[in-house]
Amino acid sequence: MKIAKCSLAALTLTGMLSHINAAALEESLKDIDLSIFERIKIDGFARMKVNVKDKDNSNNTLEDIRLSAQLNVLYAASDTIAFGTTLAADRNESPEDAPSHPIAGYDSAYNKGLYVDRFYLRYTANDFTVTGGKQDVYSPWTETGFNSSRGNGITALYNGVEDWTFAAAAFTQTNGFDDTNLGTDIGSHHNLYAAGAVGALKDVGLGLQLWAGAYEKVIDTAVFADIQYSIEGFKVRGQLNYSKLDKDFADNKSYTDDDGIFFGVEAGYKNDLFSVGASYTKNDKEQPVYGLDGDNIGFIKIGSDLYYYMINIRDVQTYYVKGGLYFDKLSFRAGYGILDSGKKGYDGKISEAHAGVHYQYLKDFGIDLTLASLDGGKTDISDSISGTLELLYRF
């Protein structure tokens, strides 16, 4: 055996890093089969976010430090069978709490010690991939990634058509849905079903998505369509979502209609030096529900924090412009958005201006700073000024 073939992970897991010289190390590993480590893929991140917000209706500046980490492990038992799991930790430290809490232990949904975030078995063969267990709830209405929508269920993907993926999913339990505008009935044991097609017609520059889904006791039927046209840095995108709510849920929310439509459009241009863009969205006046999570992956969003105020609120229109500059490892961004709502919503306008800078210090380590000013106008939303500093290392 050649020592050069031993990965750092292999050496660590076999407890051999304490050996003083290579000869002793090689001798100790002669009878150990390390082929298992060639089938393991490990990645993840460590992140610290410092948030500071000054709200007009608060006597104190709101501060918190969020400490987050994630370790993803995927083991390929064979060419067709793989097992995956994710270990994660997430913690919010604030002045109201003790100066420093231990990471271990479980306090609430936003203060978790080390926990198992994903746990699944995957089968792959002949362009089919089937995954069962605790995993991301992937759909335009939900969120993927860290501390996001999770479910216990099964998903199936088919990639046998070039540039297209066909997906189907069924979950018997769900959690991690985070949208306070829908109330406490979200993110529990309700079943979720979704099916979609995502692909591109590259010869004509079109990207397409079409999804259908349902969320038990909340959304009886949901249909989402998204189309994008791209050419030489220019992009135009349009999307539409139709949702029909469960009658009891709609009555509980005092909606006068079970059916609702959301639509949005955006356009922009980007090259290696700069980018510009603009968007417009509109929620239904009577039944505005279109997303299960505020950080959903499917819908056009605006601003730094402003988009949280547009999700599932009646009679809301948004207007947004943005731009960016790019200099090797350094980039700048800025934007301005207006949320205009009729009497069935906020009955007024909310606006936000924000700016940010990102420095990619190393390939795997970046520093990001965002400053934002929110103006609640004549609504009940308080004016605020906020800043967020993020340090993120990926491996």
N, C-alpha and C positions, 0 to 999 in steps of 0.2 A: 504494500500500500504506500502511496506517495502522500506526504503530509499536505501538499498543495491542493489535493482534492477534497480536503476537509473544510467545510464551511464554518464560519464563526458560530452559526446556530448549532451545528453538529458538535463542535468542541464544547460549547457552553452546556448543552443538554447532557453531554456525557460526563460533565464535571471534571474535565481534564485541563482546564486553563491554569490550574495551580502548578503544573509541572514546570520545572525550571528550564529544561533544554529539549530540543526537538527530538533527539535520539530517544530519550526516556518516554516522550509522548508517543512517538511512532511505535515503540515496543509495546506500550500499554494498549494500543488500539488494534493490534494485529488480529485479534480474535473477535472484533466487533464489526458487525455488518452495518455499514452506514448508508446503504442504499435507500433506506426509509427517508432519509433527510433530503434526497434528491426529489422526492415526491411532495415535499412540503413547500408551500408558498406563504410567506409572511409579509404583511405590510400594515401600515397604520399611521397614526399621528399623535402628537402632543401639542396642546394649545393652551394659551393663556389670553383671556380677553378682559380688559379693564374698561368698564362702562361708567360714565359719569353723566348725570342728567340734572339740570336745574329747571324745575317746573314752577310756574308762576303761583300755583295754589299750594305750594309746599314750603314749609319753613326751613327745611334742610335740603341740601344737595343730595340727590340719590346716587349712591355709589355701590358697585359690586365688582368683585373679581371672580370670573368664571374659570375654573380649572378643568380641562377635559382631556381625555386620552382614549385611544382606541387601538386594539390589537386584533387584526384579522388573520386567522389561520385556516388554510385550505389544504387538506391532505388527499391526494389522489391514490386511492387504494388499488385502482386498476385504470385501464384506459377508458372505462365507462362509469365507474363508481367513485365518488368523491364525498368527503365529509368536511363541512365547514363550520366554524364557530367564530364568534366575536366576543372578546372581553373588553369592557369599557368602564370608565369612571367619569363622573361628572359632578362638579361641586360649585355652588355659588357662595362666596364669602361676602358679607355685607356688614356695615358698621353696627347694625342692630344685633348682630350675633356676637359670639365670643370672638376674640382676636383671630383665632385659627382653630378650625375643626379638623379632626382626623378624617382622612379620605375614607377609611373603612366604615362600614355600616350603611344602613339605608334609612333616610329621613323622609323623603318625599319624591315626587316625580322629577323635581328639579335639583335634588341633592342626593345623588346615588353614590355609594361606594363602588367597589369592584363588583360588577355584575355581568351575567351572560346576556348579551344583547341579540345575538343570532345563534341558532343551533339547527343545522339542517343537513339532509342527505341529498345528493345530486346524482342523477343518472343522465349520461350523454351518449347518444349514438345516432348515426345517420341523420344529422341536422336537427335532431330533437334533443331538447334539454328539459328534464323534469326535476323540480326541486320541491322537497317536502320538509316541513318543520317550521321553526320560528325564523322569519325572514322579513325583508322589506316588503311593504305593500306597494307595489309599483303600479301607478296609474296617473293620469293627469290631475286627479282630484286630491292626491295624497303626496306625502313628502318621503324622499329617500335620503340616505346618508346618515350622519350621526344624530342620535337622539331623536329619531323621526318616527314615521308611521311603521308599526310592526304588526305582524299577525301570525297566527298558527294556521297553516294551511298548505296548499299545493299550488305551484305555478308550472306552466308548460310553455316552452318556446319552440318555434319552428323557423329555421333559417335556410330552408332549401331553395328559396327564390332569391336570386342575386339582388342585393341592396334592400331586402325587405326582411322584417321580423314580424311574425304573427304570435300573439301572446294570449294566454287565458289563465285566469286565477280564481281560486275559491278559498276563502278564509272563514273558519268557524269562530275565531276570536280575533279581535283587533284592539290595538291600543296606540297611544302616541299621537292621536289626532288632537291638534291644538288650534282650535278656533273658538274663542269665547263668545262670539256672536251667535253660535248655534246652541250654546247652553250645555248642560251637564249630560245630555243624552248621547253625546258623541264620545267615541273611544272606549267602548266596553266590550261586551260579549256578542255584539251584533254580527251577523254574517255579512260578508262583502263578496261580490262577484264582479269580475271585469274581463273583458275581451277586447283586443285591439290589434290594429295593423299599423306598423310604423315603417316608412321606407322613403325612397327617393326615385325620381325619374331624372337621372343625372344628365341625360342628353339635352333636356330642356330646362335644367336648373330648378326643378321643383322638389320640395320636401313635403311629405304628406303624413298625417296621422288621423286615424279614425278609431274611436273607442266607444264602447257601450258598457254600462255597469249598473249596479244596484247596491244599496246599503240598507239592510234590513231595518224596518221601523223608522227610517228617516227618508231615504230616497228610493222610491219605487223604480224609477227609470232615469238614467242619465245617458246622454249622447254628446260626445265631444268631437269636434272636427278642427283641424289646424292645417293650414297650407302656407308654404313659404316659397318665394321665388328669389333666387340669388343669381347675380351675374357681376363678375369683376368687382367685388367689394360692396356692391349695392344689395340690399335685402328688403323685401316687402313681405309682411306676414299678416294673415288674418285668421281669426279663430271664432268659433261659436260653440256655446254649450246650452243644451236644453236639459232641464231637469223637472221631473214630476215627483212631488213629495208624497210621502205617506200621509193620508188624510188626517189621522190623529195628530201627527207631528205638526202638520200645517195649521190645524186648528189651535194647537197648544201655543204656537208662535203668533197666532192672530193674523195669519196671512189670509187675504181675501181670495186668493187663487192658489191652486195646487201646482200650476205650471209656471215656469219661468225661463227666461232666455238671457244669457250673458253674451256679449260679443266685444271684440277688440281688434284693433289694427295698429301696426307699427311699421315704421320704415327707417332705414338708416344706411350709412356708408362707413366702411372701416378699411384702413390700410395699415402699413407698418408704422406710420407716424401719428395718425390721429383718427378719431371716430366722431360721428354726430348721429343723432337719432331723435325720433319723436313718436309718441303713441297716444291713442285715444281708446277708452273703454267705457262700457255702459252696462249697468245692472238693471234688472227688471224692476218696474215700479211696484208690482204686487207680490211677487215671489222671487227673492233675490239669491236663493241658495245655489251656489255652483261649486264650492270647494269644501273639502272635509278638513283641510289643514291650511293655516295661513301661509305656511312656507311650501305650498304645493309646487310641483315641478312643471305643471302644464300651462299655467295661465300667465298672461302679460301682467307684469307688476310695475309699480312706480315708486321712486324715491328710496330713502333709506329706511324710515319707519312708516311712512305714509301709507304704504300698501296694506298694512294691517287694518287700517280704517276703511278700506274699500271692500274687504271680503264679506260677502253675504249680507250686505246692507242695502235696503231698498232705495231705489231712485238715485243712484250714485253715478255720476259721470266723472272721468278723470282725464286730465290733459298733462302731458309730460314731455320735456325736452332734456337732452343730456349730451355730453361731449367728453372726449378723452384725448390725452396726449401721451405718447410712448417714446421713452429714451432708454434703450437697452434694458437695464435692470430696474429702471425707475419709470413709474407711470402716474399720471394725474387724471382725476375724473371729477365731474361736477354735473349737477342736474337741478331742475326746478319743476315742481309738480303742483297741480291744483286739483282738489277733489271738490266737486260741485254737487250738492245734494238738495233735493226737493223736500217738501214738508214731511214726506213719509220716511225720510232718512234723518240726516242731521239738521235739515232745514237751514242750510248755510254753506259757506265755503271754508275749506281747510287747505292750507298751502304749506309747502316745505321746500327749503333750499338746502342743498348739501354739497359737500366737496370732500374729496379723499385723495390720499397718496399711498402708493404701494411700492415697496422696495424689496426686490427679490435678492436678498443678500447672498444666499447660496442657492444651488439648484433645488434643494429640499427645504430651505428655510426662508420664510418671508415675513416682512413687517408691514402692517397695514394700519392707517389712521383715517378715521371718518369723523367729520364734524357736520352737524345738522341743526337747523333751526326750524321749528314747527310753529305755525301760526294758526290757532284754532278759530280765528275770526269771531263771529257772533254765536258760535255753537258752544256746547258744554265742554268741548275739548280744550284742555289747558295749553297755553303757549309753553314752549320748552326749548332749551338749548342743550344739545348732547354731544358727547365725544366718545369714541370707541377706539381703543388701541388693541390690536391683535398681533400676537406672536405665534406663528404656526410652523411646526416642523413635521414634515412627512418622511416616512421611510418605507 
